[in-house]
């Protein structure tokens, strides 16, 4: 029997020895799709998978859907060949579904960076097929959230949402993300009850200026005003320019992430 080449061997690829190949695949496969679909950058929506369209927090579902539609409609009017400021979520239910749905409502491409979990995280049907990804490694999924994002909108959520929010906050605060990026917390009452940012300043564990990294909003219109003000300052792509990620061979482009 002729032996199988290693890169076709599922037995080998599932071993600890092949872990670097699996990690690299979760970088290269999305990269290839983003290049092909001309995705230049994103606006990322985070929020709970447990918020339902007909549940007690349904207004956040409706608002995420409305805001995502506004972002997608605004970006589609830009006269650029690359897809700019594409709505991107974790690809699952709840707020993620609402944001993908809002972008799909107006006929725009929309990204889902899903991850395999034992509960809750099933892909929603509103993600563009060519931009629907399944990750095993949280850190590679987080890389793609951070690397392409030009703005972050965070709706109420639990552990996962907090993890994603504070990951980006830490990168921005420590300037590991060199680009300017607004971080919008949607639902002032929720966020000010759940996270006492002022207490962090009072105890001296963060600087008062660190609070300037955050904006609190309560309506899609308020969030959209902040997004447009910031995104409008970003230089347009050249006519023949593809995705920003296509200009670099590896993560760590100094325009976005520090080496």
C-alpha positions as CSV (number, residue, x, y, z in Angstrom):
1,X,0.0,0.0,0.0
2,X,1.4,3.4,-1.0
3,X,1.8,5.7,2.0
4,X,-0.3,8.9,2.0
5,X,1.4,12.3,1.8
6,X,1.4,14.0,5.2
7,X,-0.7,17.0,4.3
8,X,-3.6,14.7,3.3
9,X,-3.3,12.6,6.4
10,X,-6.1,13.4,8.9
11,X,-4.5,11.1,11.4
12,X,-1.3,13.2,11.3
13,X,-3.0,16.6,11.1
14,X,-4.9,15.8,14.3
15,X,-1.8,15.1,16.4
16,X,0.0,17.5,18.7
17,X,3.0,17.5,16.3
18,X,0.8,19.1,13.6
19,X,-0.6,21.8,15.9
20,X,1.5,24.6,14.2
21,X,0.0,23.6,10.9
22,X,-3.6,23.8,12.3
23,X,-2.8,27.2,13.8
24,X,-1.3,28.5,10.5
25,X,-4.4,27.2,8.6
26,X,-6.6,29.4,10.8
27,X,-4.5,32.3,9.6
28,X,-4.2,31.4,5.9
29,X,-7.7,30.2,5.1
30,X,-9.4,33.5,6.3
31,X,-6.7,35.5,4.6
32,X,-7.3,33.8,1.3
33,X,-11.1,34.5,1.5
34,X,-10.7,38.1,2.6
35,X,-8.3,38.8,-0.3
36,X,-10.7,37.1,-2.8
37,X,-13.7,39.0,-1.5
38,X,-11.7,42.3,-1.3
39,X,-12.4,42.8,2.4
40,X,-10.3,45.7,3.4
41,X,-11.5,46.4,7.0
42,X,-14.4,45.8,9.4
43,X,-16.7,47.2,12.1
44,X,-16.9,44.5,14.7
45,X,-20.1,43.9,16.8
46,X,-19.8,42.0,20.1
47,X,-22.7,40.9,22.4
48,X,-24.5,38.1,24.1
49,X,-25.5,35.0,22.2
50,X,-28.4,34.8,24.7
51,X,-30.2,38.0,23.6
52,X,-33.2,36.9,21.5
53,X,-35.5,38.8,19.1
54,X,-38.5,37.9,21.3
55,X,-36.7,37.9,24.7
56,X,-36.6,40.3,27.6
57,X,-33.6,42.2,26.1
58,X,-35.1,42.2,22.6
59,X,-34.5,45.9,22.2
60,X,-30.8,45.2,22.0
61,X,-31.4,42.7,19.2
62,X,-33.5,45.2,17.3
63,X,-30.9,48.0,17.8
64,X,-28.0,45.8,16.7
65,X,-29.8,44.9,13.6
66,X,-30.7,48.5,12.8
67,X,-27.2,49.8,13.5
68,X,-25.6,47.1,11.4
69,X,-27.9,48.0,8.5
70,X,-27.0,51.6,8.9
71,X,-23.2,50.8,8.8
72,X,-23.6,48.6,5.8
73,X,-25.7,51.0,3.9
74,X,-23.3,53.9,4.6
75,X,-20.2,51.9,3.6
76,X,-21.8,50.6,0.4
77,X,-22.1,54.2,-0.7
78,X,-18.4,54.7,-0.6
79,X,-16.8,54.9,-4.1
80,X,-14.1,52.3,-3.5
81,X,-13.5,48.9,-5.1
82,X,-12.6,47.2,-1.9
83,X,-15.3,46.4,0.7
84,X,-14.8,48.8,3.5
85,X,-16.1,48.7,7.1
86,X,-17.8,45.3,6.6
87,X,-20.0,44.2,9.5
88,X,-18.2,41.4,11.4
89,X,-19.4,39.3,14.3
90,X,-18.6,36.1,16.1
91,X,-21.1,34.4,13.7
92,X,-23.4,32.9,16.4
93,X,-26.9,33.7,17.7
94,X,-28.2,36.6,19.7
95,X,-26.5,40.0,19.1
96,X,-24.2,38.4,16.5
97,X,-27.1,37.2,14.5
98,X,-28.8,40.5,14.7
99,X,-25.8,42.4,13.3
100,X,-25.2,39.9,10.5
101,X,-28.9,40.1,9.7
102,X,-29.0,43.9,9.6
103,X,-26.1,43.9,7.1
104,X,-27.8,41.2,5.0
105,X,-31.1,43.1,5.1
106,X,-29.5,45.8,2.9
107,X,-27.7,43.4,0.6
108,X,-24.2,43.8,2.0
109,X,-21.5,41.2,2.7
110,X,-21.1,40.3,6.3
111,X,-18.5,38.2,8.2
112,X,-18.9,35.6,10.9
113,X,-15.9,34.3,12.9
114,X,-17.5,31.3,14.6
115,X,-15.8,29.0,17.1
116,X,-16.6,25.5,18.1
117,X,-18.1,25.4,21.6
118,X,-20.1,22.8,23.5
119,X,-23.2,25.1,23.7
120,X,-24.8,28.2,22.3
121,X,-22.3,28.9,19.4
122,X,-24.0,27.7,16.2
123,X,-23.6,29.7,13.0
124,X,-26.4,32.0,12.2
125,X,-27.9,32.0,8.6
126,X,-27.2,35.6,7.8
127,X,-23.4,35.4,7.3
128,X,-22.1,35.6,3.7
129,X,-21.2,32.0,2.7
130,X,-17.7,32.9,1.5
131,X,-17.0,34.8,4.8
132,X,-18.3,32.2,7.2
133,X,-15.4,30.7,9.2
134,X,-15.1,28.1,11.9
135,X,-12.2,28.4,14.4
136,X,-10.8,26.0,16.9
137,X,-8.3,28.4,18.5
138,X,-9.6,31.4,20.3
139,X,-6.4,33.4,19.8
140,X,-6.6,33.1,16.0
141,X,-10.2,34.1,16.0
142,X,-9.3,37.1,18.2
143,X,-6.5,38.0,15.8
144,X,-8.9,38.3,12.9
145,X,-11.3,40.4,15.0
146,X,-8.5,42.9,16.0
147,X,-6.5,43.0,12.8
148,X,-9.2,44.1,10.4
149,X,-11.3,46.2,12.8
150,X,-11.6,49.9,12.5
151,X,-14.3,50.3,15.2
152,X,-15.9,48.1,17.9
153,X,-19.5,48.2,19.1
154,X,-20.1,46.1,22.2
155,X,-23.7,45.3,23.2
156,X,-24.6,43.7,26.6
157,X,-23.0,40.3,27.1
158,X,-21.5,37.8,29.4
159,X,-18.1,36.2,29.9
160,X,-17.3,35.9,26.2
161,X,-18.3,39.5,25.4
162,X,-16.2,40.8,28.4
163,X,-13.2,38.8,27.3
164,X,-13.4,40.2,23.8
165,X,-14.0,43.8,25.0
166,X,-11.1,43.8,27.5
167,X,-8.8,42.1,25.0
168,X,-9.2,45.0,22.6
169,X,-9.2,47.6,25.4
170,X,-5.8,46.2,26.6
171,X,-4.4,46.2,23.1
172,X,-5.5,49.8,22.5
173,X,-4.4,51.0,26.0
174,X,-0.9,49.4,25.6
175,X,-0.7,50.6,22.0
176,X,-0.2,47.1,20.7
177,X,-2.9,48.3,18.3
178,X,-1.3,51.3,16.7
179,X,-4.4,52.4,14.8
180,X,-7.1,54.6,16.4
181,X,-10.2,52.6,17.1
182,X,-13.4,53.8,18.8
183,X,-14.8,51.4,21.3
184,X,-18.5,52.0,21.7
185,X,-20.4,50.4,24.6
186,X,-24.1,50.1,23.8
187,X,-26.5,50.4,26.7
188,X,-25.2,52.8,29.3
189,X,-27.3,51.5,32.2
190,X,-26.1,47.9,31.6
191,X,-22.4,48.8,31.3
192,X,-22.3,51.3,34.2
193,X,-23.9,48.7,36.5
194,X,-21.9,45.7,35.4
195,X,-18.5,47.3,35.1
196,X,-17.5,50.1,37.5
197,X,-14.9,51.8,35.3
198,X,-14.9,54.9,37.6
199,X,-13.9,52.7,40.5
200,X,-10.9,51.4,38.5
201,X,-9.8,55.0,38.3
202,X,-10.5,55.7,41.9
203,X,-8.4,52.8,43.0
204,X,-5.6,53.8,40.7
205,X,-5.6,50.6,38.6
206,X,-6.2,52.5,35.4
207,X,-5.6,56.2,34.5
208,X,-8.4,58.7,34.1
209,X,-7.4,59.2,30.5
210,X,-8.1,55.5,29.9
211,X,-11.8,56.2,30.1
212,X,-11.5,58.3,27.0
213,X,-11.0,55.0,25.1
214,X,-14.7,54.3,25.7
215,X,-18.0,55.9,24.4
216,X,-21.4,55.1,25.9
217,X,-24.5,55.2,23.7
218,X,-28.1,54.2,23.9
219,X,-29.5,54.5,20.3
220,X,-28.3,53.4,16.8
221,X,-28.2,57.0,15.8
222,X,-25.8,57.9,18.6
223,X,-23.5,55.0,17.7
224,X,-23.7,55.8,14.0
225,X,-22.7,59.4,14.6
226,X,-19.5,58.3,16.4
227,X,-18.7,55.7,13.7
228,X,-19.2,58.1,10.8
229,X,-17.1,60.8,12.5
230,X,-14.2,58.3,12.9
231,X,-14.5,56.2,9.8
232,X,-14.8,59.3,7.5
233,X,-11.2,60.3,8.6
234,X,-9.7,57.1,7.3
235,X,-8.0,57.5,4.0
236,X,-9.8,55.9,1.1
237,X,-8.2,52.9,-0.8
238,X,-6.4,53.5,-4.0
239,X,-8.4,52.4,-7.1
240,X,-6.2,49.3,-7.5
241,X,-5.7,48.5,-3.9
242,X,-7.0,45.3,-2.5
243,X,-7.6,44.3,1.1
244,X,-5.2,45.9,3.7
245,X,-4.2,42.4,4.7
246,X,-3.0,41.5,1.2
247,X,-0.2,44.1,1.6
248,X,1.6,42.0,4.3
249,X,2.7,38.5,4.4
250,X,2.3,37.9,8.1
251,X,0.5,39.3,11.1
252,X,2.1,42.3,12.7
253,X,1.8,44.9,10.0
254,X,3.0,48.1,11.7
255,X,0.1,50.0,10.4
256,X,-2.2,48.0,12.7
257,X,-0.4,45.7,15.1
258,X,3.0,46.3,16.6
259,X,5.7,43.7,16.0
